[in-house]
């Protein structure tokens, strides 16, 4: 990544030969001269520029637009002018349109150098053939320049029940200072499609996705997704000052792009408007063409030209390599983006495959294909594609796709629980990057590596990064990134055992996500907030929040959040003995997971179904579902989940009286902890597991005393390990006739608000203590809670569409 690259992205190391031989022709790039058998060939400056540009990229065809941007950076070029230049270049090299021995026309893609090239060792290099050839070469083709990572695809990655964020920044180096040049942050609103044709439904999301890819990859412009409330620009026109103000406050954007598509007989027309959100100054142009995708390619170039920003240290933006230009490929790519945004990853894969069948060198379609494959459990294929992009981009010096591919690879390692592998990959990949990244990317990177620090157990460092991200997001007015930082701070506070502080952070994050108009993030926060409220003992609130998240995810066709909201709601309903609805949710997720071939979702469904079987005291069924869930998690390398299921297996086998199975699961858990890079999260539960084994082996009193000492040592911690230990301890104490000790458990009162398991345990303890009136009152309260309307599940929410 350290080597400089030329104007269109190919490596151009200082050691590259400047004098080349192609058959009987000698080409001196430094002296800008061509000789044939030691006879100078007269060549115009612009003709030489074209030859030099093509020689710099022998591995691919350069499109008309790339050539025009390099040779005529300040004006548009006509087809006639380019054709004339091509004829002169071929004539200078003894080539013609029929032979195409040096310059080949690649149909639908552009021009490519195909002539033989070798270094010319002649000690007496030719001089320029004519004074005319010494004219200054355009900056975009004359000198190597470094590609700056000014746009990174993707946004925030929010995992279920913990925030993993986007992995992108090494711990050893804080994000660089924000560049001094005033940045342009543009929000691209969905295209308004006026034809009413169902065949053009894809343009709403697809055109803006295509424009964003083409726009951000070649400029100093940061791309933002629109707030949900502005999903229909026809309802919120750009000339409305209130719309501009609300867009700016929700996203922190400086500009907004509005596009509207109409059909004019066989042609299509795109009304393009770019508006400065503070002043209302507008650039507007109407573009016409034969296909929407072809017009979108042109629109991206127009916007880029209008909004291009000066880059730090006098650098200039380099033209992209492997850029999508062919109209057929552009439409397939746009359709793939649309499918991906609608949650149809299978459909998206088909479109990205079409792009790559047409041109395997395209990087962005391959990156999106990798993401879709990973999302649909084709993890190995997704990793292979991401690695291919990373290697190609590294070799060519392309920062943006290199970082995006690295992020995907690190995210897979992170999800599999190999935190150090994720960090190592990122550290190595980013070691050669020296340019300051734009402000929004810096925030994402702070959040990203904060997540790694959190997983490493370095919570102070994680908190520092999240706090810094929060301050920067608020300074920029970016409510989405503010929500992300708050969300991740909640994860740290929950890990520290401060559930109430975590819930307060999540509620603040929910407000910020709603203000920022990010329905996807809102649904994810609702999911996590529901889980946190349930763990804190407010299970009715949890049911309400989870149903809200499930509805929102359904509206947005976000299958991932739908699945996990359904699973979370199933756990809450099971706790209230609403087993029919809980079972319906579990079976719906299981059917959907099997249909999609998603082992992760299937594992989550089977874990829930194991709890339902355990409630029926079907210990064989419960243990079978746990074993199947463990195998599915293990196959995906999700060691954290494997550990949790093994711990659950120890407990379930203990309740079933199956000592051998409990010991086997405990031994597997210990091996997992021994092999883990960071064993602390797994080791935290070992005292509980040891007590459970002691209990199943018949030493009930000794196990109870050991577990009581463990709970006492947890202090004010109310995390999942403490909760599991408290409920296990309470049941054991009742079995030993120690009801007063159960009632005196200080930790139990944490979950007495409306968590049915805690109330039920208290009812049993009160009856055992002879306090019948109090037990009856508590039981009546529990019965009323089990019939609360908040738990009623509409039929529409029992399925996963």
Secondary structure, 3 states (H helix, E strand, C coil): CCCCECCCCCECCCCCCCEEEECCEEEECCCCEEEECCEEECCCHHHHHHHHHHHCCCCCCECHHHHHHHHCCCCCCCHHHHHHHHHHHHHHCCCCCCCCCCEEEECCCEEEECCCCEECCCCCCCCCCCHHHHCCCCHHHHCCECCCCCCCCCCCCCCCCCCCCCCCCCCCCCCCCCCCCCCEEEEECCCEECCCCHHHCCHHHHHHHHHHHHHHCCCCEEEEECCHHHCCCCCCCCCCHHHHHHHHHHHCCCEEEEEEEEEECCEEEEEEEEEECCCCCEEEEEEEECCHHHHHHHHHHHHHHHHCCCCHHHCCCCCCCCCCCCHHHHHHHHHHHHHHHCCCHHHHHHHHHHHHHHCCCCHHHHHHHHHHHHHCCCHHHHHHHHHHHHHHHHHHCCHHHHHHHHHHHHHHHHHCCCHHHHHHHHHHHHCCCCCCCCHHHHHHHHHHHHHHHHHCCCHHHHHHHHHHHHHHHHHHCCHHHHHHHHHHHHHHHHHCCCHHHHHHHHHHHHHHHHHCCCHHHHHHHHHHHHHHHHHCCCHHHHHHHHHHHHHHHHHCCCHHHHHHHHHHHHHHHHHCCCHHHHHHHHHHHHHHHHHHCCHHHHHHHHHHHHHHHHHCCCHHHHHHHHHHHHHHHHHCCCHHHHHHHHHHHHHHHHHHCCHHHHHHHHHHHHHHHHHCCCCHHHHCCHHHHHHHHHHHCCCHHHHHHHHHHHHHHCCCCCCHHHHHHHHHHHHHHHHCCCHHHHHCCHHHHHHCCCCHHHHHHHHHHHHHCCCHHHHHHHHHHHHHHHCCHHHCCCHHHHCCC
